[in-house]
Amino acid sequence: MIRFPNCKINLGLHILEKIPDGYHRIETIFYPLGLSDILEINPSVSGNTLLTISGLEIPGDTKDNLCFRAWHLLKEDYGIPAADMHLHKIIPTGAGLGGGSADAAFTLAMLNDLFETGIPNGRLITLAARLGMDCPYFLMNTPALGTGKGEILTPISLSLKGMHIVLVKPGIHVSSAEAYAGVTPLTRTRILTELIRQPIEEWKQLLENDFEESVFIKYPEISIIKEELYAKGAVYASMSGSGSAVYGIFRKSTDLTGLFTNHFLWQGIL
């Protein structure tokens, strides 16, 4: 069984308050992208669960990888058999794109289908939240408002179909913990679902990612990427999630010759 875990961008991200368990209450709009990893899962040949990884390097032990943890979660709760899993990593890590969360969510769904476990989607979403706050989104994978810690999802009517997107990720890894440490929660008078209804040309003045201020101070190179995307004609540009990837939305394709040559660069049509 082969599937393609895709990433997401955040259209606005507000940090509203820190809550007693150490997490933060947020609001953000998730929007899916076509950039994806490749994940293959089959019943185990050896009787032991094995995860192999190719493509971009993922730091750490494979048993700490979210794909392996997703299998282990279903093993504990539903007694699923061993599996052979291979992940070809294309989505860069430490980018704010949710690539690891997507891999985990797709692993849960694939194992459920492969072993015909019959777990309903609502229960899969609950399990996904145990792996990470972004994970439930990838079981929905359509434009959605994320509230709570990001795991409370409300589908929204939003289409950027036909718009062009440029995604740039410098060789900088920004961890979520590092990003959250630099923000001060703010009370908002206008919610994102109201702001997103305004013409996209107005988003530059309306949609804010609260992580940008502190991340840009620490890593000015990320701020420069955003400025360069606007200079090339982006109608809206922003850091995604907690960074370090920055995206620009364009009405038509743009010539980036000579730009971002030392960075991860992906272009697509929404």
FILUM-663945 format. One record per residue (C-alpha): residue in three letters; x, y negated, z negated. Coordinates in steps of 0.05 Angstrom, whole numbers, padded with zeros to 5 digits. Each point is the difference from the previous one (the first is absolute). Example, Ala and Ser with C-alpha at 12.3 -4.5 7.8 and 13.67 -1.06 7.14 Angstrom:
BEGIN
@vodo: ala, X: 00246, Y: 00090, Z: -00156
@vodo: ser, X: 00027, Y: -00069, Z: 00013
***
This chain:
BEGIN
@vodo: met, X: 00000, Y: 00000, Z: 00000
@vodo: ile, X: 00029, Y: -00067, Z: 00021
@vodo: arg, X: -00026, Y: -00069, Z: -00016
@vodo: phe, X: 00026, Y: -00071, Z: 00003
@vodo: pro, X: -00002, Y: -00040, Z: -00066
@vodo: asn, X: -00005, Y: -00073, Z: 00020
@vodo: cys, X: 00019, Y: -00062, Z: -00038
@vodo: lys, X: -00039, Y: -00063, Z: -00019
@vodo: ile, X: 00009, Y: -00074, Z: -00008
@vodo: asn, X: -00029, Y: -00046, Z: -00052
@vodo: leu, X: -00040, Y: -00060, Z: 00022
@vodo: gly, X: 00007, Y: -00043, Z: -00062
@vodo: leu, X: 00018, Y: 00027, Z: -00068
@vodo: his, X: -00021, Y: -00033, Z: -00065
@vodo: ile, X: 00029, Y: 00019, Z: -00068
@vodo: leu, X: -00058, Y: -00017, Z: -00047
@vodo: glu, X: 00021, Y: 00024, Z: -00069
@vodo: lys, X: 00044, Y: 00049, Z: -00038
@vodo: ile, X: -00041, Y: 00053, Z: -00035
@vodo: pro, X: 00016, Y: 00038, Z: -00065
@vodo: asp, X: 00026, Y: 00063, Z: 00034
@vodo: gly, X: 00056, Y: -00041, Z: 00033
@vodo: tyr, X: -00031, Y: -00001, Z: 00069
@vodo: his, X: -00028, Y: -00062, Z: 00034
@vodo: arg, X: -00070, Y: -00015, Z: 00025
@vodo: ile, X: 00005, Y: -00021, Z: 00073
@vodo: glu, X: -00041, Y: -00013, Z: 00062
@vodo: thr, X: 00025, Y: 00012, Z: 00070
@vodo: ile, X: -00024, Y: 00020, Z: 00068
@vodo: phe, X: 00030, Y: 00063, Z: 00030
@vodo: tyr, X: 00004, Y: 00006, Z: 00076
@vodo: pro, X: 00026, Y: 00063, Z: 00034
@vodo: leu, X: 00057, Y: 00000, Z: 00050
@vodo: gly, X: 00019, Y: 00050, Z: 00054
@vodo: leu, X: 00072, Y: 00009, Z: -00025
@vodo: ser, X: 00001, Y: 00069, Z: -00030
@vodo: asp, X: 00042, Y: 00057, Z: -00028
@vodo: ile, X: -00008, Y: 00072, Z: 00024
@vodo: leu, X: -00021, Y: 00053, Z: -00051
@vodo: glu, X: -00004, Y: 00074, Z: 00013
@vodo: ile, X: -00028, Y: 00049, Z: -00051
@vodo: asn, X: -00007, Y: 00076, Z: 00007
@vodo: pro, X: -00009, Y: 00058, Z: -00047
@vodo: ser, X: 00067, Y: 00019, Z: -00032
@vodo: val, X: 00041, Y: 00053, Z: 00034
@vodo: ser, X: 00044, Y: 00014, Z: -00061
@vodo: gly, X: -00054, Y: -00006, Z: -00054
@vodo: asn, X: 00032, Y: -00063, Z: -00028
@vodo: thr, X: -00020, Y: -00071, Z: 00016
@vodo: leu, X: 00053, Y: -00035, Z: 00041
@vodo: leu, X: 00003, Y: -00073, Z: 00022
@vodo: thr, X: 00050, Y: -00020, Z: 00053
@vodo: ile, X: 00010, Y: -00072, Z: 00023
@vodo: ser, X: 00029, Y: -00028, Z: 00064
@vodo: gly, X: 00003, Y: -00069, Z: 00031
@vodo: leu, X: 00011, Y: -00059, Z: -00047
@vodo: glu, X: 00034, Y: 00018, Z: -00065
@vodo: ile, X: -00042, Y: 00003, Z: -00063
@vodo: pro, X: 00040, Y: -00008, Z: -00064
@vodo: gly, X: -00008, Y: 00050, Z: -00057
@vodo: asp, X: -00016, Y: 00074, Z: -00009
@vodo: thr, X: -00052, Y: 00029, Z: 00048
@vodo: lys, X: -00038, Y: 00027, Z: -00061
@vodo: asp, X: -00012, Y: -00072, Z: -00020
@vodo: asn, X: -00029, Y: -00016, Z: 00069
@vodo: leu, X: -00074, Y: -00017, Z: 00001
@vodo: cys, X: -00014, Y: 00055, Z: 00050
@vodo: phe, X: 00027, Y: 00052, Z: -00048
@vodo: arg, X: -00035, Y: -00032, Z: -00059
@vodo: ala, X: -00066, Y: 00002, Z: 00039
@vodo: trp, X: 00009, Y: 00075, Z: 00012
@vodo: his, X: 00017, Y: 00011, Z: -00073
@vodo: leu, X: -00063, Y: -00039, Z: -00021
@vodo: leu, X: -00045, Y: 00046, Z: 00041
@vodo: lys, X: 00038, Y: 00061, Z: -00024
@vodo: glu, X: -00014, Y: -00019, Z: -00072
@vodo: asp, X: -00073, Y: -00019, Z: 00010
@vodo: tyr, X: -00022, Y: 00048, Z: 00055
@vodo: gly, X: 00053, Y: 00055, Z: 00003
@vodo: ile, X: 00018, Y: -00010, Z: 00073
@vodo: pro, X: 00054, Y: 00044, Z: 00030
@vodo: ala, X: 00071, Y: -00019, Z: 00017
@vodo: ala, X: 00011, Y: -00042, Z: 00063
@vodo: asp, X: 00056, Y: -00018, Z: 00048
@vodo: met, X: -00001, Y: -00075, Z: 00011
@vodo: his, X: 00042, Y: -00042, Z: 00047
@vodo: leu, X: -00001, Y: -00076, Z: -00001
@vodo: his, X: 00031, Y: -00040, Z: 00057
@vodo: lys, X: 00008, Y: -00069, Z: -00030
@vodo: ile, X: -00010, Y: -00059, Z: 00047
@vodo: ile, X: -00032, Y: -00052, Z: -00046
@vodo: pro, X: 00055, Y: -00035, Z: -00039
@vodo: thr, X: 00000, Y: 00005, Z: -00076
@vodo: gly, X: 00000, Y: -00059, Z: -00048
@vodo: ala, X: -00038, Y: -00040, Z: 00051
@vodo: gly, X: -00069, Y: -00011, Z: -00030
@vodo: leu, X: -00032, Y: 00041, Z: 00056
@vodo: gly, X: -00025, Y: 00058, Z: -00043
@vodo: gly, X: 00037, Y: 00053, Z: 00039
@vodo: gly, X: 00012, Y: 00046, Z: -00059
@vodo: ser, X: -00072, Y: -00009, Z: -00024
@vodo: ala, X: -00025, Y: 00018, Z: 00070
@vodo: asp, X: 00043, Y: 00063, Z: 00000
@vodo: ala, X: -00029, Y: 00020, Z: -00068
@vodo: ala, X: -00072, Y: -00012, Z: 00020
@vodo: phe, X: 00007, Y: 00037, Z: 00066
@vodo: thr, X: 00033, Y: 00058, Z: -00037
@vodo: leu, X: -00060, Y: 00006, Z: -00046
@vodo: ala, X: -00048, Y: -00001, Z: 00059
@vodo: met, X: 00041, Y: 00049, Z: 00042
@vodo: leu, X: 00009, Y: 00050, Z: -00057
@vodo: asn, X: -00075, Y: -00004, Z: -00013
@vodo: asp, X: -00014, Y: 00016, Z: 00073
@vodo: leu, X: 00055, Y: 00051, Z: 00009
@vodo: phe, X: -00019, Y: 00043, Z: -00060
@vodo: glu, X: -00076, Y: -00015, Z: 00007
@vodo: thr, X: -00003, Y: -00023, Z: -00072
@vodo: gly, X: -00064, Y: -00039, Z: 00010
@vodo: ile, X: 00019, Y: -00059, Z: -00043
@vodo: pro, X: -00049, Y: -00057, Z: 00014
@vodo: asn, X: 00029, Y: -00066, Z: 00023
@vodo: gly, X: -00020, Y: -00036, Z: -00064
@vodo: arg, X: 00040, Y: 00049, Z: -00041
@vodo: leu, X: 00059, Y: -00006, Z: 00048
@vodo: ile, X: -00002, Y: -00075, Z: -00011
@vodo: thr, X: 00003, Y: 00010, Z: -00075
@vodo: leu, X: 00059, Y: 00047, Z: 00008
@vodo: ala, X: 00035, Y: -00048, Z: 00047
@vodo: ala, X: -00004, Y: -00056, Z: -00053
@vodo: arg, X: 00040, Y: 00045, Z: -00047
@vodo: leu, X: 00057, Y: -00002, Z: 00051
@vodo: gly, X: -00001, Y: -00076, Z: 00012
@vodo: met, X: -00047, Y: -00059, Z: 00003
@vodo: asp, X: 00007, Y: -00007, Z: 00076
@vodo: cys, X: -00012, Y: 00074, Z: 00014
@vodo: pro, X: -00077, Y: 00000, Z: -00001
@vodo: tyr, X: -00001, Y: -00052, Z: 00056
@vodo: phe, X: 00029, Y: 00049, Z: 00050
@vodo: leu, X: -00058, Y: 00048, Z: -00010
@vodo: met, X: -00044, Y: -00056, Z: 00026
@vodo: asn, X: 00048, Y: -00032, Z: 00050
@vodo: thr, X: -00045, Y: -00055, Z: 00024
@vodo: pro, X: 00000, Y: -00074, Z: -00018
@vodo: ala, X: -00017, Y: -00006, Z: -00074
@vodo: leu, X: 00002, Y: -00046, Z: -00060
@vodo: gly, X: 00043, Y: 00029, Z: -00055
@vodo: thr, X: -00015, Y: -00022, Z: -00071
@vodo: gly, X: 00015, Y: 00026, Z: -00070
@vodo: lys, X: 00071, Y: 00025, Z: 00005
@vodo: gly, X: -00010, Y: 00006, Z: 00075
@vodo: glu, X: -00036, Y: 00067, Z: -00005
@vodo: ile, X: -00072, Y: -00027, Z: 00000
@vodo: leu, X: -00017, Y: -00004, Z: 00074
@vodo: thr, X: -00057, Y: -00035, Z: 00035
@vodo: pro, X: -00004, Y: 00007, Z: 00076
@vodo: ile, X: -00004, Y: -00067, Z: 00036
@vodo: ser, X: -00019, Y: -00021, Z: 00070
@vodo: leu, X: 00064, Y: -00026, Z: 00031
@vodo: ser, X: 00030, Y: 00012, Z: 00068
@vodo: leu, X: 00065, Y: -00026, Z: 00027
@vodo: lys, X: -00007, Y: 00043, Z: 00062
@vodo: gly, X: 00042, Y: -00024, Z: 00058
@vodo: met, X: 00046, Y: -00043, Z: -00043
@vodo: his, X: 00075, Y: 00014, Z: 00005
@vodo: ile, X: 00041, Y: 00014, Z: -00062
@vodo: val, X: 00074, Y: -00005, Z: -00013
@vodo: leu, X: 00028, Y: 00035, Z: -00062
@vodo: val, X: 00070, Y: -00016, Z: -00025
@vodo: lys, X: 00034, Y: 00034, Z: -00059
@vodo: pro, X: 00070, Y: -00023, Z: -00020
@vodo: gly, X: 00050, Y: 00045, Z: -00034
@vodo: ile, X: -00028, Y: -00020, Z: -00068
@vodo: his, X: -00038, Y: 00046, Z: -00048
@vodo: val, X: -00049, Y: -00035, Z: -00046
@vodo: ser, X: -00030, Y: 00046, Z: -00053
@vodo: ser, X: -00070, Y: -00012, Z: -00025
@vodo: ala, X: 00026, Y: -00008, Z: -00072
@vodo: glu, X: 00050, Y: -00053, Z: 00023
@vodo: ala, X: -00054, Y: -00038, Z: 00038
@vodo: tyr, X: -00051, Y: 00002, Z: -00057
@vodo: ala, X: 00053, Y: -00024, Z: -00049
@vodo: gly, X: 00005, Y: -00066, Z: 00038
@vodo: val, X: -00074, Y: -00019, Z: 00005
@vodo: thr, X: -00045, Y: -00041, Z: -00046
@vodo: pro, X: -00074, Y: 00020, Z: 00006
@vodo: leu, X: -00047, Y: -00055, Z: 00025
@vodo: thr, X: -00075, Y: -00011, Z: -00004
@vodo: arg, X: -00031, Y: -00008, Z: 00069
@vodo: thr, X: -00061, Y: -00040, Z: 00019
@vodo: arg, X: -00010, Y: 00032, Z: 00069
@vodo: ile, X: 00003, Y: 00074, Z: 00012
@vodo: leu, X: 00035, Y: 00032, Z: 00059
@vodo: thr, X: -00063, Y: 00026, Z: 00033
@vodo: glu, X: -00022, Y: -00073, Z: 00007
@vodo: leu, X: 00067, Y: -00025, Z: 00025
@vodo: ile, X: 00008, Y: 00055, Z: 00051
@vodo: arg, X: -00064, Y: -00022, Z: 00035
@vodo: gln, X: 00032, Y: -00066, Z: 00020
@vodo: pro, X: 00033, Y: -00005, Z: 00069
@vodo: ile, X: 00067, Y: 00035, Z: 00002
@vodo: glu, X: 00034, Y: -00066, Z: 00018
@vodo: glu, X: -00019, Y: -00025, Z: -00070
@vodo: trp, X: 00029, Y: 00061, Z: -00037
@vodo: lys, X: 00068, Y: -00033, Z: -00004
@vodo: gln, X: -00028, Y: -00050, Z: -00049
@vodo: leu, X: -00049, Y: 00048, Z: -00035
@vodo: leu, X: 00029, Y: 00070, Z: -00007
@vodo: glu, X: 00056, Y: 00006, Z: -00051
@vodo: asn, X: 00042, Y: 00059, Z: -00023
@vodo: asp, X: 00017, Y: -00016, Z: -00072
@vodo: phe, X: 00064, Y: 00041, Z: 00003
@vodo: glu, X: 00031, Y: -00045, Z: 00052
@vodo: glu, X: 00021, Y: -00058, Z: -00045
@vodo: ser, X: 00046, Y: 00041, Z: -00046
@vodo: val, X: 00023, Y: 00049, Z: 00054
@vodo: phe, X: 00019, Y: -00056, Z: 00048
@vodo: ile, X: 00041, Y: -00034, Z: -00055
@vodo: lys, X: 00039, Y: 00064, Z: -00013
@vodo: tyr, X: 00004, Y: 00021, Z: 00073
@vodo: pro, X: 00000, Y: -00062, Z: 00045
@vodo: glu, X: 00011, Y: 00044, Z: 00062
@vodo: ile, X: -00072, Y: 00025, Z: -00007
@vodo: ser, X: -00026, Y: -00071, Z: 00000
@vodo: ile, X: 00040, Y: -00016, Z: 00062
@vodo: ile, X: -00032, Y: 00058, Z: 00037
@vodo: lys, X: -00069, Y: -00029, Z: -00015
@vodo: glu, X: 00022, Y: -00068, Z: 00026
@vodo: glu, X: 00028, Y: 00031, Z: 00064
@vodo: leu, X: -00065, Y: 00036, Z: 00014
@vodo: tyr, X: -00039, Y: -00065, Z: -00006
@vodo: ala, X: 00052, Y: -00034, Z: 00045
@vodo: lys, X: -00013, Y: 00054, Z: 00053
@vodo: gly, X: -00075, Y: -00015, Z: -00001
@vodo: ala, X: -00031, Y: 00044, Z: -00053
@vodo: val, X: -00070, Y: -00023, Z: -00020
@vodo: tyr, X: 00011, Y: 00032, Z: -00068
@vodo: ala, X: 00061, Y: 00029, Z: -00034
@vodo: ser, X: 00010, Y: 00030, Z: -00069
@vodo: met, X: 00041, Y: 00047, Z: -00042
@vodo: ser, X: -00037, Y: 00066, Z: -00007
@vodo: gly, X: -00014, Y: 00024, Z: -00071
@vodo: ser, X: 00059, Y: -00009, Z: -00045
@vodo: gly, X: 00048, Y: -00004, Z: 00059
@vodo: ser, X: 00049, Y: 00001, Z: 00032
@vodo: ala, X: -00035, Y: 00008, Z: 00068
@vodo: val, X: -00029, Y: -00062, Z: 00033
@vodo: tyr, X: -00052, Y: 00002, Z: 00055
@vodo: gly, X: -00024, Y: -00051, Z: 00051
@vodo: ile, X: -00066, Y: 00002, Z: 00036
@vodo: phe, X: 00000, Y: -00028, Z: 00071
@vodo: arg, X: -00053, Y: -00011, Z: 00052
@vodo: lys, X: 00046, Y: 00028, Z: 00054
@vodo: ser, X: 00066, Y: 00036, Z: 00004
@vodo: thr, X: 00062, Y: -00041, Z: -00015
@vodo: asp, X: 00072, Y: 00003, Z: 00023
@vodo: leu, X: 00045, Y: 00015, Z: -00060
@vodo: thr, X: 00065, Y: 00006, Z: 00039
@vodo: gly, X: 00059, Y: -00015, Z: -00046
@vodo: leu, X: -00043, Y: 00001, Z: -00063
@vodo: phe, X: -00001, Y: 00052, Z: -00056
@vodo: thr, X: 00056, Y: 00041, Z: 00032
@vodo: asn, X: 00024, Y: 00027, Z: -00067
@vodo: his, X: -00069, Y: 00014, Z: -00028
@vodo: phe, X: -00053, Y: 00054, Z: 00008
@vodo: leu, X: -00047, Y: -00028, Z: 00054
@vodo: trp, X: -00067, Y: 00027, Z: 00023
@vodo: gln, X: -00051, Y: -00030, Z: 00046
@vodo: gly, X: -00071, Y: 00023, Z: 00015
@vodo: ile, X: -00071, Y: -00019, Z: 00017
@vodo: leu, X: -00052, Y: -00001, Z: -00055
***
